[in-house]
Amino acid sequence: MKKHLPRTGWAGFMAISFFFLLTVGPVFGATIIDEWAKVVTPAAPQLKEIKLPVEGTALLLLDFNKQVCNNERRPRCVASIPAVSRLLGEARKANVPVVYSLTSGSSPQDIAPALAARPGDPIVTSGPDKFLGTELEKILKERNIKTVIVTGTAAHGAVICTAGGAALRGMKVVIPVDGISAESLYPEQYTVWHLLNAPRVSTMTTVTKTEMIQIGTK
């Protein structure tokens, strides 16, 4: 037969449990909102020099159109253009494919002049994920692309979504930190942290600077 605690026993058990909850606190921890002020900024990652072969590499220039890359809305994007332009020049000299994206409602003529597309450069138009509703995946597959250098704006929009999408499709991702931008520093910091820590994405991602990328090695 099963034994049952007498009523006095249950009362004592409940009293002890109630006392435990009062003194120890709830089983579940506080939410991130409760602990927001306690968050410690992770240490900055080490930037790495990287050598890339021409074969299998593509440069992505995401949303450098004037509607979102301007001094009023996103001055850090404008400031990134010289570094991206130098990288674009290196890619052109090495005959590396260059793929552009635009935000909805813009045209190729809206791309920053220093980064202008050439005839034949693929251009896709989409929201933050440049794979969604476009032929970007097909464009890269047709060129047998294994590694993408991702530049553009916004860091927490087109860059994080498209870079993550490329990594999850099995491509290696190179992020030059001087080639991505947002309205402020925090989204850029978060984007770099996310890409270097997200499951499956982190193992495919290298963070660097434009001047630390060498294109054309065997």
Contacts in CASP RR format, 6 or more apart in sequence:
PFRMAT RR
TARGET T0000
AUTHOR 0000-0000-0000
METHOD contacts of the structure
MODEL  1
MKKHLPRTGWAGFMAISFFFLLTVGPVFGATIIDEWAKVVTPAAPQLKEI
KLPVEGTALLLLDFNKQVCNNERRPRCVASIPAVSRLLGEARKANVPVVY
SLTSGSSPQDIAPALAARPGDPIVTSGPDKFLGTELEKILKERNIKTVIV
TGTAAHGAVICTAGGAALRGMKVVIPVDGISAESLYPEQYTVWHLLNAPR
VSTMTTVTKTEMIQIGTK
5 13 0 8 1.000
32 39 0 8 1.000
41 189 0 8 1.000
42 193 0 8 1.000
45 192 0 8 1.000
45 193 0 8 1.000
45 196 0 8 1.000
45 207 0 8 1.000
47 177 0 8 1.000
47 207 0 8 1.000
47 208 0 8 1.000
47 209 0 8 1.000
47 212 0 8 1.000
48 206 0 8 1.000
48 207 0 8 1.000
48 208 0 8 1.000
48 212 0 8 1.000
49 208 0 8 1.000
49 212 0 8 1.000
49 213 0 8 1.000
49 214 0 8 1.000
50 174 0 8 1.000
50 206 0 8 1.000
50 208 0 8 1.000
50 212 0 8 1.000
50 213 0 8 1.000
50 214 0 8 1.000
51 214 0 8 1.000
51 216 0 8 1.000
51 217 0 8 1.000
52 147 0 8 1.000
52 149 0 8 1.000
52 174 0 8 1.000
52 213 0 8 1.000
52 214 0 8 1.000
52 215 0 8 1.000
52 216 0 8 1.000
52 217 0 8 1.000
53 216 0 8 1.000
53 217 0 8 1.000
53 218 0 8 1.000
54 94 0 8 1.000
54 95 0 8 1.000
54 96 0 8 1.000
54 215 0 8 1.000
54 216 0 8 1.000
55 144 0 8 1.000
56 143 0 8 1.000
56 144 0 8 1.000
56 145 0 8 1.000
56 146 0 8 1.000
56 147 0 8 1.000
57 96 0 8 1.000
57 97 0 8 1.000
57 145 0 8 1.000
57 146 0 8 1.000
57 147 0 8 1.000
57 148 0 8 1.000
57 149 0 8 1.000
57 215 0 8 1.000
58 96 0 8 1.000
58 97 0 8 1.000
58 98 0 8 1.000
58 99 0 8 1.000
58 140 0 8 1.000
58 143 0 8 1.000
58 145 0 8 1.000
58 147 0 8 1.000
58 148 0 8 1.000
58 149 0 8 1.000
59 87 0 8 1.000
59 88 0 8 1.000
59 91 0 8 1.000
59 96 0 8 1.000
59 97 0 8 1.000
59 98 0 8 1.000
59 99 0 8 1.000
59 148 0 8 1.000
59 149 0 8 1.000
59 151 0 8 1.000
60 99 0 8 1.000
60 100 0 8 1.000
60 101 0 8 1.000
60 130 0 8 1.000
60 148 0 8 1.000
60 149 0 8 1.000
60 150 0 8 1.000
60 151 0 8 1.000
60 152 0 8 1.000
60 162 0 8 1.000
61 84 0 8 1.000
61 88 0 8 1.000
61 98 0 8 1.000
61 99 0 8 1.000
61 100 0 8 1.000
61 101 0 8 1.000
61 111 0 8 1.000
61 115 0 8 1.000
61 151 0 8 1.000
61 152 0 8 1.000
62 100 0 8 1.000
62 101 0 8 1.000
62 130 0 8 1.000
62 150 0 8 1.000
62 151 0 8 1.000
62 152 0 8 1.000
62 153 0 8 1.000
62 158 0 8 1.000
62 159 0 8 1.000
62 162 0 8 1.000
63 69 0 8 1.000
63 101 0 8 1.000
63 102 0 8 1.000
63 103 0 8 1.000
63 152 0 8 1.000
63 153 0 8 1.000
63 154 0 8 1.000
63 158 0 8 1.000
64 77 0 8 1.000
64 81 0 8 1.000
64 84 0 8 1.000
64 100 0 8 1.000
64 111 0 8 1.000
64 112 0 8 1.000
64 115 0 8 1.000
64 152 0 8 1.000
64 153 0 8 1.000
65 102 0 8 1.000
65 103 0 8 1.000
65 106 0 8 1.000
65 107 0 8 1.000
65 110 0 8 1.000
65 111 0 8 1.000
65 112 0 8 1.000
66 106 0 8 1.000
66 110 0 8 1.000
66 111 0 8 1.000
66 112 0 8 1.000
67 103 0 8 1.000
67 105 0 8 1.000
67 106 0 8 1.000
67 110 0 8 1.000
68 74 0 8 1.000
68 77 0 8 1.000
68 103 0 8 1.000
68 153 0 8 1.000
68 154 0 8 1.000
69 77 0 8 1.000
69 78 0 8 1.000
69 81 0 8 1.000
69 112 0 8 1.000
69 153 0 8 1.000
69 181 0 8 1.000
70 77 0 8 1.000
70 78 0 8 1.000
71 78 0 8 1.000
73 183 0 8 1.000
74 153 0 8 1.000
74 154 0 8 1.000
74 181 0 8 1.000
74 182 0 8 1.000
74 183 0 8 1.000
76 153 0 8 1.000
76 181 0 8 1.000
76 182 0 8 1.000
76 183 0 8 1.000
76 184 0 8 1.000
76 188 0 8 1.000
77 152 0 8 1.000
77 153 0 8 1.000
77 154 0 8 1.000
77 181 0 8 1.000
78 112 0 8 1.000
79 181 0 8 1.000
80 151 0 8 1.000
80 152 0 8 1.000
80 153 0 8 1.000
80 178 0 8 1.000
80 179 0 8 1.000
80 180 0 8 1.000
80 181 0 8 1.000
81 112 0 8 1.000
81 114 0 8 1.000
81 115 0 8 1.000
82 114 0 8 1.000
83 176 0 8 1.000
83 178 0 8 1.000
83 179 0 8 1.000
83 209 0 8 1.000
83 210 0 8 1.000
83 211 0 8 1.000
84 115 0 8 1.000
84 151 0 8 1.000
84 152 0 8 1.000
84 176 0 8 1.000
84 179 0 8 1.000
84 210 0 8 1.000
85 114 0 8 1.000
85 115 0 8 1.000
86 210 0 8 1.000
86 211 0 8 1.000
87 149 0 8 1.000
87 151 0 8 1.000
87 176 0 8 1.000
87 179 0 8 1.000
87 210 0 8 1.000
87 213 0 8 1.000
88 98 0 8 1.000
88 115 0 8 1.000
90 213 0 8 1.000
90 215 0 8 1.000
91 98 0 8 1.000
91 149 0 8 1.000
91 215 0 8 1.000
92 98 0 8 1.000
94 215 0 8 1.000
94 216 0 8 1.000
96 215 0 8 1.000
96 216 0 8 1.000
97 122 0 8 1.000
97 143 0 8 1.000
97 145 0 8 1.000
98 117 0 8 1.000
98 118 0 8 1.000
98 121 0 8 1.000
99 121 0 8 1.000
99 122 0 8 1.000
99 123 0 8 1.000
99 124 0 8 1.000
99 136 0 8 1.000
99 139 0 8 1.000
99 140 0 8 1.000
100 108 0 8 1.000
100 111 0 8 1.000
100 117 0 8 1.000
100 121 0 8 1.000
100 122 0 8 1.000
100 123 0 8 1.000
100 124 0 8 1.000
101 123 0 8 1.000
101 124 0 8 1.000
101 125 0 8 1.000
101 126 0 8 1.000
101 130 0 8 1.000
101 134 0 8 1.000
101 136 0 8 1.000
101 158 0 8 1.000
101 162 0 8 1.000
102 108 0 8 1.000
102 110 0 8 1.000
102 111 0 8 1.000
102 123 0 8 1.000
102 124 0 8 1.000
102 125 0 8 1.000
103 125 0 8 1.000
103 127 0 8 1.000
104 125 0 8 1.000
104 126 0 8 1.000
104 127 0 8 1.000
105 125 0 8 1.000
106 125 0 8 1.000
108 116 0 8 1.000
108 117 0 8 1.000
108 123 0 8 1.000
111 117 0 8 1.000
117 123 0 8 1.000
122 135 0 8 1.000
122 136 0 8 1.000
122 139 0 8 1.000
124 130 0 8 1.000
124 134 0 8 1.000
124 135 0 8 1.000
124 136 0 8 1.000
124 139 0 8 1.000
125 134 0 8 1.000
126 132 0 8 1.000
126 133 0 8 1.000
126 134 0 8 1.000
126 136 0 8 1.000
127 158 0 8 1.000
128 154 0 8 1.000
128 157 0 8 1.000
128 158 0 8 1.000
128 160 0 8 1.000
128 161 0 8 1.000
128 162 0 8 1.000
129 158 0 8 1.000
129 161 0 8 1.000
129 162 0 8 1.000
129 165 0 8 1.000
130 136 0 8 1.000
130 158 0 8 1.000
130 161 0 8 1.000
130 162 0 8 1.000
131 137 0 8 1.000
131 162 0 8 1.000
131 165 0 8 1.000
131 166 0 8 1.000
131 169 0 8 1.000
136 162 0 8 1.000
137 169 0 8 1.000
140 148 0 8 1.000
140 166 0 8 1.000
140 171 0 8 1.000
145 171 0 8 1.000
146 171 0 8 1.000
146 172 0 8 1.000
147 171 0 8 1.000
147 172 0 8 1.000
147 173 0 8 1.000
147 174 0 8 1.000
148 163 0 8 1.000
148 166 0 8 1.000
148 171 0 8 1.000
148 172 0 8 1.000
148 173 0 8 1.000
148 174 0 8 1.000
149 174 0 8 1.000
149 176 0 8 1.000
149 213 0 8 1.000
150 159 0 8 1.000
150 162 0 8 1.000
150 163 0 8 1.000
150 166 0 8 1.000
150 173 0 8 1.000
150 174 0 8 1.000
150 175 0 8 1.000
150 180 0 8 1.000
151 159 0 8 1.000
151 176 0 8 1.000
151 179 0 8 1.000
151 180 0 8 1.000
152 158 0 8 1.000
152 159 0 8 1.000
152 179 0 8 1.000
152 180 0 8 1.000
152 181 0 8 1.000
153 159 0 8 1.000
153 180 0 8 1.000
153 181 0 8 1.000
153 182 0 8 1.000
154 181 0 8 1.000
154 182 0 8 1.000
154 183 0 8 1.000
154 187 0 8 1.000
155 180 0 8 1.000
155 181 0 8 1.000
155 182 0 8 1.000
155 187 0 8 1.000
155 188 0 8 1.000
155 190 0 8 1.000
155 191 0 8 1.000
155 192 0 8 1.000
156 182 0 8 1.000
156 187 0 8 1.000
156 188 0 8 1.000
156 190 0 8 1.000
156 191 0 8 1.000
159 175 0 8 1.000
159 180 0 8 1.000
159 191 0 8 1.000
160 191 0 8 1.000
160 194 0 8 1.000
160 195 0 8 1.000
163 173 0 8 1.000
163 175 0 8 1.000
163 195 0 8 1.000
163 201 0 8 1.000
163 205 0 8 1.000
164 173 0 8 1.000
164 195 0 8 1.000
164 198 0 8 1.000
164 201 0 8 1.000
165 201 0 8 1.000
166 173 0 8 1.000
166 204 0 8 1.000
167 173 0 8 1.000
167 195 0 8 1.000
167 200 0 8 1.000
167 201 0 8 1.000
167 204 0 8 1.000
167 205 0 8 1.000
168 200 0 8 1.000
168 201 0 8 1.000
170 204 0 8 1.000
171 204 0 8 1.000
172 204 0 8 1.000
172 205 0 8 1.000
172 206 0 8 1.000
173 195 0 8 1.000
173 201 0 8 1.000
173 204 0 8 1.000
173 205 0 8 1.000
173 206 0 8 1.000
174 205 0 8 1.000
174 206 0 8 1.000
174 208 0 8 1.000
174 213 0 8 1.000
175 192 0 8 1.000
175 195 0 8 1.000
175 205 0 8 1.000
175 206 0 8 1.000
175 207 0 8 1.000
175 208 0 8 1.000
176 208 0 8 1.000
176 209 0 8 1.000
176 210 0 8 1.000
176 212 0 8 1.000
176 213 0 8 1.000
177 188 0 8 1.000
177 192 0 8 1.000
177 207 0 8 1.000
177 208 0 8 1.000
177 209 0 8 1.000
178 209 0 8 1.000
178 210 0 8 1.000
179 210 0 8 1.000
180 188 0 8 1.000
180 191 0 8 1.000
181 188 0 8 1.000
182 188 0 8 1.000
182 191 0 8 1.000
192 207 0 8 1.000
194 201 0 8 1.000
195 201 0 8 1.000
195 202 0 8 1.000
195 205 0 8 1.000
195 207 0 8 1.000
196 202 0 8 1.000
196 205 0 8 1.000
196 207 0 8 1.000
END
